[in-house]
Amino acid sequence: MWFGTGGGSLGRTLVLIHLITVGVVIAFFFVHFAMAALMKEERPALKSMVTGEVDAEYAEHHHAEWYQEHGDEGEPLKAEERFALPRIVFRTIRRLGLRVHQARPETFGSPYVAGIGLGLSVLAGFALLGHGPGASGFFSRLGAFGVSEIAPDYVAANAYWSPTLESNLSSYWLTWAVGGIAVGGFVSALLAGRIKFGIDRGSLVSSRARLGYALIGGIVVGVATRLARGCTSHHLSEAALLSLGSWLFLGAVFIGGFTSAFFFRRLWR
């Protein structure tokens, strides 16, 4: 909704979902307000959402069968058996943090299997969307929308950017493709135990230099993708359609990659 939906069916659907969500939140607010301020007998239930505990009188009145089974003489609930929303949220975040901190990645999978999977992904993209994978087009359009918020006249007069404003980001297929890549990559890395915070660098390069090189490299790649009219994934799709220019691009990528690795390999020791 923040990017604008142009009044299409997607926009109307998002507005409807938003209004329903707001209504549910307001309804729950009044329910909790009544439990806290108006209905004295229900206050223990509201407190239990935070503490995970209720007094014996409340348990006996509202959960008679459970109270008869456990009662005062029964064994008290263990800490992990007590449901309290803040405790559940904290426990979930803590487990995720421990998993990230103690990440022990397994061996890498077969690159040949990954290559076959990539080819099948390209095929699925053409079959379902009519497009192969890509990414740089989304960031170019995102930049156009961002600049248009500050200088709309400049973007409208720009022959390269102005056509991208004819449709909104939410209806652009690459928006969903890039979002899927991000979510899928995160879930895959999480399941494989490969999420770990840090800066990958060689012993001869400082963290500050590594971040600087990454920034410069990202800018160069961004400009190059616009000059080449697409990123590597786009040209991979075009190569599947036997585009000569894309085959030349992929050849240049491999030659440039191997050449750069030869000259900079010692920095990663």
C-alpha positions in Angstrom: 0.0 0.0 0.0 2.9 2.3 0.7 4.3 2.0 -2.9 0.8 2.8 -4.3 -1.4 0.4 -6.1 -3.0 2.6 -8.7 -6.5 1.6 -7.8 -6.3 -1.9 -9.3 -7.8 -5.1 -8.0 -4.7 -5.8 -5.9 -5.0 -2.3 -4.3 -8.6 -2.9 -3.4 -7.8 -6.2 -2.0 -5.0 -4.8 0.2 -7.3 -2.0 1.4 -10.0 -4.5 2.3 -7.5 -6.7 4.2 -6.1 -3.6 6.0 -9.6 -2.5 7.1 -10.5 -6.0 8.4 -7.2 -6.1 10.3 -7.8 -2.7 11.9 -11.3 -3.8 12.9 -10.0 -7.0 14.5 -7.3 -5.0 16.4 -10.0 -2.5 17.7 -12.3 -5.3 18.7 -9.5 -7.0 20.7 -8.6 -3.7 22.3 -12.1 -3.3 23.7 -12.1 -6.9 24.9 -8.9 -6.4 26.8 -10.0 -3.0 28.1 -13.2 -4.6 29.5 -11.1 -7.4 31.1 -8.8 -5.0 32.7 -11.2 -2.2 33.8 -14.8 -3.3 33.8 -14.9 -7.0 34.6 -13.0 -7.5 37.8 -13.5 -11.3 37.8 -11.7 -11.5 34.4 -8.6 -9.5 35.5 -6.6 -12.7 36.4 -7.0 -13.9 32.8 -5.6 -10.7 31.5 -2.6 -10.9 33.9 -2.1 -14.6 32.9 -1.3 -13.5 29.4 1.9 -11.9 30.8 2.8 -14.1 33.7 1.4 -17.5 32.5 -0.3 -18.0 35.9 -3.7 -17.7 37.5 -4.8 -18.1 41.1 -6.5 -21.2 42.4 -9.9 -19.6 42.8 -10.0 -18.5 39.2 -8.8 -21.9 37.9 -11.5 -23.7 40.0 -14.3 -21.4 38.8 -13.4 -21.4 35.1 -11.7 -24.7 34.6 -13.3 -27.0 37.1 -12.4 -30.3 35.5 -8.7 -29.3 35.2 -8.7 -28.1 38.8 -10.2 -31.4 40.0 -7.5 -33.3 38.2 -4.5 -31.1 39.4 -5.9 -29.1 42.3 -3.8 -27.9 45.2 -2.3 -31.3 45.7 -1.3 -31.9 42.1 2.1 -31.1 40.7 2.6 -27.5 39.6 3.0 -26.7 35.9 6.6 -26.6 34.7 7.9 -23.3 33.3 7.9 -24.5 29.7 4.2 -25.7 30.2 3.0 -22.2 31.1 1.6 -20.2 28.2 2.3 -16.5 28.3 2.6 -14.5 25.1 5.7 -12.4 26.1 7.4 -15.6 27.3 6.6 -17.5 24.1 7.9 -14.6 21.9 11.1 -14.3 24.0 11.7 -18.0 23.9 11.3 -18.2 20.1 13.7 -15.3 19.6 16.2 -16.8 22.0 16.1 -20.2 20.2 16.5 -18.5 16.9 19.4 -16.4 18.2 21.1 -19.5 19.7 20.7 -21.3 16.4 22.3 -18.5 14.5 25.1 -18.1 17.1 25.9 -21.8 17.1 25.6 -22.3 13.3 27.7 -25.2 12.1 27.2 -25.4 8.4 27.3 -28.8 6.8 29.2 -29.6 3.6 28.0 -27.9 0.5 25.6 -29.7 -1.8 26.5 -30.8 -5.3 27.0 -27.9 -7.7 25.7 -30.1 -10.5 22.4 -30.6 -8.7 22.2 -26.8 -8.0 22.8 -26.2 -11.7 20.0 -28.5 -12.7 17.7 -26.8 -10.2 18.6 -23.4 -11.6 17.8 -24.6 -15.1 14.4 -25.9 -13.9 13.8 -22.6 -12.2 14.3 -20.8 -15.5 12.0 -23.2 -17.2 9.3 -22.7 -14.5 9.6 -19.0 -14.8 8.9 -19.1 -18.6 6.1 -21.6 -18.1 4.3 -19.7 -15.2 5.2 -16.0 -15.7 6.4 -15.8 -19.3 9.7 -14.4 -18.0 13.0 -15.9 -16.8 14.6 -14.9 -13.5 16.1 -11.5 -13.0 16.8 -9.0 -10.3 18.5 -5.7 -11.4 15.3 -4.5 -13.1 13.5 -4.3 -9.7 16.3 -2.2 -8.1 16.3 0.1 -11.2 12.6 0.6 -10.8 12.9 1.0 -7.1 15.4 3.7 -7.6 13.1 5.4 -10.1 10.2 5.4 -7.6 12.5 6.6 -4.8 13.8 9.6 -6.9 10.3 10.4 -8.1 9.3 11.0 -4.4 11.9 13.8 -4.3 12.1 15.1 -7.8 9.1 13.9 -9.8 9.6 16.3 -12.7 13.2 15.0 -13.2 12.1 11.4 -13.4 9.2 12.2 -15.7 11.6 14.0 -18.1 14.1 11.1 -18.0 13.7 8.9 -21.0 15.1 5.9 -19.2 13.1 6.1 -15.9 9.8 7.7 -17.0 8.4 4.5 -18.6 8.9 2.6 -15.3 6.4 4.8 -13.5 3.6 3.7 -15.8 2.9 0.8 -13.4 3.5 0.4 -9.6 5.9 -1.8 -7.8 3.3 -4.1 -6.4 2.2 -5.1 -9.9 5.7 -5.6 -11.2 6.5 -9.3 -11.4 10.2 -8.8 -10.4 9.1 -7.3 -7.1 7.6 -10.7 -6.1 10.5 -12.6 -7.7 13.1 -10.7 -5.6 11.0 -11.0 -2.5 10.9 -14.8 -3.0 14.6 -14.9 -3.5 15.2 -13.1 -0.3 12.7 -15.2 1.8 13.8 -18.5 0.1 17.4 -17.8 0.6 16.9 -17.0 4.3 14.8 -20.1 5.0 17.3 -22.3 3.1 20.3 -20.8 5.0 18.4 -21.2 8.3 17.6 -24.8 7.7 21.2 -25.5 6.7 22.6 -23.8 9.7 24.5 -21.3 7.6 23.3 -18.0 9.1 26.1 -16.3 11.0 26.8 -12.7 11.5 30.2 -11.4 10.4 32.2 -10.0 7.6 33.8 -12.5 5.2 37.3 -11.3 4.4 40.8 -12.6 4.1 43.5 -12.1 6.8 45.2 -9.4 4.7 42.1 -7.2 4.4 40.6 -5.2 7.3 36.8 -5.1 7.9 36.6 -1.5 6.9 38.5 -2.1 3.6 36.3 -5.2 2.9 33.1 -3.1 3.3 34.6 -0.4 1.1 35.4 -2.8 -1.6 32.0 -4.4 -1.4 30.4 -0.9 -1.8 32.5 0.0 -4.8 31.9 -3.5 -6.4 28.2 -3.1 -5.9 28.2 0.3 -7.6 30.2 -1.0 -10.5 27.9 -4.1 -10.9 24.8 -1.9 -10.7 26.1 0.4 -13.5 27.3 -2.6 -15.6 23.9 -4.3 -15.4 22.2 -1.2 -16.9 24.8 -1.0 -19.7 24.4 -4.7 -20.4 20.6 -4.4 -20.2 20.3 -7.0 -17.5 22.1 -8.9 -14.7 23.6 -12.3 -14.8 20.3 -14.1 -14.1 18.5 -12.1 -16.9 21.2 -13.1 -19.4 21.0 -16.7 -18.2 17.3 -16.6 -19.2 18.1 -15.0 -22.5 20.9 -17.6 -23.2 18.3 -20.3 -22.7 16.5 -18.6 -25.7 19.8 -18.8 -27.7 20.5 -15.1 -27.5 24.0 -14.5 -28.9 24.6 -11.4 -26.8 23.7 -13.2 -23.6 26.1 -16.1 -24.5 28.9 -13.5 -25.0 27.9 -11.9 -21.7 28.1 -15.2 -19.8 31.4 -16.0 -21.4 32.8 -12.6 -20.3 31.5 -13.2 -16.8 33.4 -16.5 -16.5 36.6 -15.1 -18.0 36.5 -12.0 -15.9 35.7 -14.0 -12.8 38.6 -16.5 -13.2 41.0 -13.7 -14.1 40.0 -11.6 -11.1 40.3 -14.6 -8.8 43.8 -15.3 -10.0 45.0 -11.8 -9.2 43.1 -11.4 -5.8 43.3 -15.0 -4.5 46.0 -14.1 -1.9 43.8 -11.5 -0.3 41.4 -14.3 0.9 44.1 -16.4 2.7 
